[in-house]
Amino acid sequence: MPAHVIDSLFFKDLFGTAPMRAVFDDIALLQKWLDYEAALARAEAAVGVIPPAAADAITRAARAENIDTDAIKRGVDKTVHPLVALIWELSRQCDGDAGRYVHWGATTQDVMDTAIILQLKDAYPIFEQTLDALIDALTTLARAHRDTPMAGRTHGQQALPITFGFKVAVWLAELRRHRVRLAEGKPRLLIGEFGGAVGTLASVSEHGFAIQERLMAELGLNVPEIAWHTARDHIAEFATHLAMIGATLAKIAHEIIDLQKIEFGEVEEPFELGKVGSSTMPQKRNPMLCEAILTLARLTRGHATTAVDAMFHEHERDWSSFQMEWAFLPELCIMTHGALDLTLRVVSGLVVYPDNMRRNLDISGGTLLSERVMLALGAHIGRQDAHDVIYEAAMHAFEHREPFADVLKRDPRVTAHLSDDTIEALLDPVQYTGLAAAYVDRVAGTD
């Protein structure tokens, strides 16, 4: 029975997705190890280090279905080594004496490191596809609500009017930057490893660079500039990028949770009959998807710290740090993609309530437009004096629960310069969204 939620029969699809779980499946990892050994044999045969017939035999044998996984498990338990048992099993499966050439000139960490990178190579298009789909969904949402007015809030309080499209465009621009970061980091991440015992390729030095280049070409990876057994900055960069993506998704989810509160009622995550918010309160329409996104973001955030900690190595190899990646990278990738997939589901089906947004613009009794009135008055008496006058009026309106317009119309310092009609016009929130719509056009384009 699985001991982790990402593999749980019940919870796995709240904590990840099937495509990303498949990338980090044990059999998939086994095949990556075998792919490395087969590609290494072919590369070495091409430069004359091992016989071509041996490379052919190793390639034929290097299929996960040929390998006794129970034997590997017993071998790991006995040797406390992750790869020796695989080398034994692969050698045993080879025809003739080809098995003696398995793993020639390599060290275990070459295989383990490259297998992880091959898994991340498979994970990349899954991330890219879902991130692109989310960006498209946010683009559509921003355009649809380019001109939908709502209250902008700072410090948790209403501040000035914006449009909902403007809010979404901020999310969109941030996710696009994450997409660029992910693309820019790809060539730095997808680098294989073939360095031998201490990274110098001493065992095959005459042919070392040629083998390395052919091996990486076989695997579709970039050639390392130098051995990176103890240099994990590219792993830490990738982990940090994913943690940042998760943080943005959490911000979006938290915003939707806030705006879905009955007191706001401005948006709602997708709902259909059958979705239950509470086992005891039938009326509840809880933002369960958004809460799941927040859970995933919080769980994955710490992996960025772990990845940075895993950069600390001693000398030319140090497994006390390197092995950390076997634990945190699968979980980080699976949970981050789970958060992306859930966010795509939320954004694609988000219910927006423009009438409630408009209603909430008036909830402060007009004080939302204090800045606009202050600037209009400031044109006559100076900005700072106008600030003081409007501050007094706004505080009076709030504390006495009076309409802001009524307070302004009674103040001779205001009415000496602004007519009642001007005051009413200045307090129209729809007319004071600034360049919100233009920003939507800049970020999301136009239909």
N, C-alpha and C positions, 0 to 999 in steps of 0.2 A: 504494500500500500504506500503511495507517495507520502513523503513527510514534509512536503513543501507546497504552498498554495499554488505555485505556478504549474504544478503537475497534478493538482487535486482533481479528482473526478467531479467534484461539486463546484469548485471555485476557480478553476484554471482560466476560464474565459473572462473573468473579472480582473485577472492579474496578468493576462498576456493573450497572445493569439496563436492559433495553430501553426501558421507559416513560420513564425519566429521560433516557436518551440521545436519545430522540425529541424531548424538550422542547428540547434544545440542538443539534439538527440544524441544519445551515446553511440548509436550505430553510425550516425552521420559523422561524429568525431572519429570513430574507428576508421571509417572510410577515408577521412582526411589524412590520418597517419599512413594508411596504406597508399594513398595517392602520392604522398611524399616519397615513400620508399621506392615505389615504381618509377616515378619521375627521376629520382636520383640515379637509379640503375640505368635508365635510358640515357641520361646525360653522361654518365661515366662510360657507358659503352661507346657513345659517339666520339669520345676523345681517346678511346683505347685503354681505359683503366680496368674495365672488366669485359669479359667476352660478351658479344652481342646476344648469343644464345642464352646466357644467364639473365640478361636484362629482359629478354622476351619471356622467360619462364617466371621471373619475379613479377612482371606485369600481369601475366595470366593468373597468377596466384593471389594477387593483391586485390581481392574482392571481399567485402565484409562477410558475404554469405559463405565464404570458404573458411572462415576463422571460427574456432571454438571459443566463444566469449567466456564460457565457464572456466576454460583452461587459463585464459588471460587473468581472470579474477583470482584464481588460485595462485597464479604466478605473482601477481601484485601483492597478495597477502604474504607470500613466502619471502619475496625478495625486497619488499617495501620499495619497489622501483616501478614507475609507471609504464615502461616501454620494453624492458627486457623480455617479458613474457610474450609480447607481440612479435618481437624479432624471432623468438624461438618458434612460435606458431607459423609465422610467414615462411621461415626457412624450411620448416617441416612440410609445408604445402608445395614447395617448389620441386620441379622435376630434376632428376639427376643431382649434380653437385652445385646447382645454381644457388642453393640456399646459403652457401658459404660467402656469397657476395652481397647478401642483404645488409644494408646499413653501412656500406663501405665508406670509411672516412668521415662519417657523420657522428655527432653526439646527440644524446637523447633530447637535449633542449632545442637543437635545430628542428627536430621533428615536432616537438610540442609547440614551440613558438609559431612555426609556420602553419600548423594545423589550426591554431587559434586565429591566425590572420585569414586563413582560407574560410573559416566560419564567418568571420566578420565581412569578408568579401561577399559571401552569400547573403549576409544580413543587410548589406548596403542597399541593394535595389528594393528590398522590402521597406526599409525606412524611407527611401526616396519616393517610392510610389505613394505611400500613405501621406507623407508630408506634402507632396505635390497636390494630392487630392484635397487635403485640408486647406491648403493655400487657395485652391480653386473655390472651395466652398465658402471660405471667408471673403474672397473677392466678390462672389455673387451676393453674399449677405450685405457687405458694405455698400455695394452699388444699389441694392434694393432699398436701403434705408439711408441713402445719401442725404435726404432732406427731412428725415423723421426727427423732429425736435424732442429733446429730453433734457433733464437736468444734469449738468456736469457737477461732479462732486469732488471736493478736496477735503482731506482730513475727516472723511466720512460725512461731511455736511454739504448741502447744496451750495454751489459756488456761482456758476454762470451757465446759461444754456449752451448745449452742444447738439449734435445730431447723433443718433445711434450709429449711423454709418461711420462717423468720425471715430467713435470708440472702437468699432470693429477694425477700422483701417489701422489703428495703432497696433492691435494684435497682429494684423496681417503683415505690417512692415517688420515687426519683430521676428515673426516666423520666417519671413523671406531671408532675413539676415542669418538665421540659423541654417537655412538651406544652403546659403553661400558658404558658411563656415564648414558645413558637412562636406560640400564638394571640394573646398580648398584643402581640407585635411585628408582627403581620400588618397592622393598619391603618397603622402607621408606615412599613412597607416598601412597600406597594402604592400608591404615589403616583406619578402621571405627571408629565411635565415639558413645559411650553410657556412658554419665557421669551424666546426670541429671542436676538440676538447676545450681549448681556451680562446677560440676565435681566430686563430692564425692559419688554419687549414694546413698545418704542418704535414699531415698524413698524405695529402695529395697536392702538395705545394706546386709541383711542376704544372699541374693541370687545374689547379684550384679555381682560378678566375673563370676559365672556360667552362668548367663543370657548373660553377655558380650561375653563370649567365644562361646556360642551356636549361638548368633546373628551373630557374625562375620563369623562363619563357614557357616551359612545359606547364607550369602551374598558373601562368597568367598573373604573376606578381612582379613588382619592381625589384631590381637588384640592390642589395644593401651596399651602402658606401663603405661600411666597416661592420664587423660583428656587433650585434646589439643585444647580446645576452644580458648585459647589465644596464642597458640604456632603454628605458621604457617610456620615454617622453611622448612618443606617438600614441601609445596606449592611453596615457593619462590625458592627452589632448582629446582623444575620441571620447573617453568617459566623461570628461568635463563638458564637451559639446552635448552629449545626451542628457546630462544633468541639467544643463541650461534649457534645453528643449522642454524637459519635464517641468522646470520652474515656470516657463511661459504657459504651458498647458494648465498648470495649477492656478496661475493667476487668472486665466480665462474662466476656469471652472469656478473659482471662488467668486469672481464677479457675477457669474450667472446665478450662483447660489444666493448671493446678496440681493440681486435684482428680482429673484423669484420669490423672495419673502412676501407674504401676503400684504404687508404694509407698503411694499413697492409695487409688486404685481406687474413688472414691466416686461419680463421675459419668462419663459419656462422651458426647461429641457424637454425633449420629446416624451410624450405620454400617450399610452394607448390603454384601453380597458384590459385589465388583467395585471397591470403593473401595480404592485401593492406597496404603499408607503409605510404601513404599520400593521403589526399583527393584532393590535388592540384598538387603534383609532382609524376607522374605515374612511374617514374623510381626507386623510393625509395624502398629499401628492408631493412626496419628498424628492429632492434632487439627487437620487441615488447614483446616477451615472457620474455626475460632477463630483460627488463625494468619493467615488471610486478613483477618479482621476487624481484628486488630492492625495488619496492614500498612496497611489503609485508614485507620485512625485516625491512624497516625503520618504518613501522607502528607498528610492533610487538616489536621492540627493547625496546621501552619505557615501555612495560608491565613488563619487568624484574625489572625496577626501581619501578613500582607500586607494584609489588609483595613483594619487600623488604620493601617498605613503609607500606604495609598491615601487616607486622609482628609486628607493634607497637600497642599494646593493653593495656587497663587499667584493673587492677584487674582480676576478674575471667571470665568476658565476656565483649566484647565491639563491638557492631555491627557497629559502625562507620568505623571500619577497615574491619571487616569480610565481609560486604556486597560488598566491592570493588571486591571481587573474582567473584561474580555473573556476573559482567560486563566484567572483563578483561580475565578471563579464557576461556570462549567460543570463544571470538574473537581471542585470542592468539592461541588456538588450531586450529581453522578453518583456519586462515591465514597462520600459519606455515605449516599446511598440504598442503594448496594451493601452497605455495612456493616449498615444496618438490615435489609435483606432477608436477608442471611446470618445475622444474629442471630436473626431470626424463625425461620429454618429450624432453627437449633441449639436454641433454646428449645422449639420445638414438638415436636421429636423427641428431646429430651434423655433419655438413659437414666440412671436414678438407682439406685444400689445401696445400699439401706438396711442390708443385712447388713454390708457393708464399713464403713459409717459407724459402726454399733454396735461392730464389731470394733475400730475405731481409737479409740473412746472408752476402751478398756481398755489401749491400747498403752503408756500411761505408768505402768501399774501402780498407778493410783489417785491419783497426785499431781495429776491434773486437778481433783480436788475439794478441794484444799488450802484454798481460801477457805472452803468450807463447814465444814470441820473447825475451822479457825481461829476462825470466828465462834461455833461451838458451844462451843469451849473458852473463848473470850473472855468468854462470859456468866458464867464462873466466876472467871477470873483477870485479866480485862481484855484489851482487844484487842491492845495492843502487846506485852504479855508473851506472849500466845497466838501472835502473829505470829512472834516469835523462836523459840518452841518448835517450831512447825510448819515454819518455815523450816529449822531444823536437821534435822528428821525428813525433810523432802522432799529436801534435798541428800544426806543419807545414803542414802535409798532410790534416788536417781538414780545416785549414784557407785558404789554396791555392787550395783546391779541387783536390789534386794530389793523385794517387794511393799510398798507404802506402808502397808497395813493392819498387816502384821507389825511394821514399825518403830514404828508408833503404839502397838500393843498391848504393846510392851516398855518404853515410856517411862512411868515412874511419874508424871511431870508431867501426862501425858494420862490415864492409867488412874485417877488419883485422882478424876477427874470424869466420864470417859466410859467406859461399859462396852464390852466387845468387840462386843456386838450393836449398840450405838449407833454405834460406829465403822464397822461393816460397812454399816449403813443410810445413814450420812452419805456413804459412798463410792459410792453408787448414782448414776451420772451421769444416768439418765433422770429422776430426781426433782429435778434441779437445773437446769432450763432457764428458771427465772424466769418472766417474762411473755412469753417468745418467742411462744407460741401466741396470746396475747391481742393482741400486736402484729400478728400475721398477720391476725387478725380485724379489727383497726382499719384496716389498710392495704388488705387484699384482700377484706374482707367474708367472709361465710360462704356455703356452697353453698345 
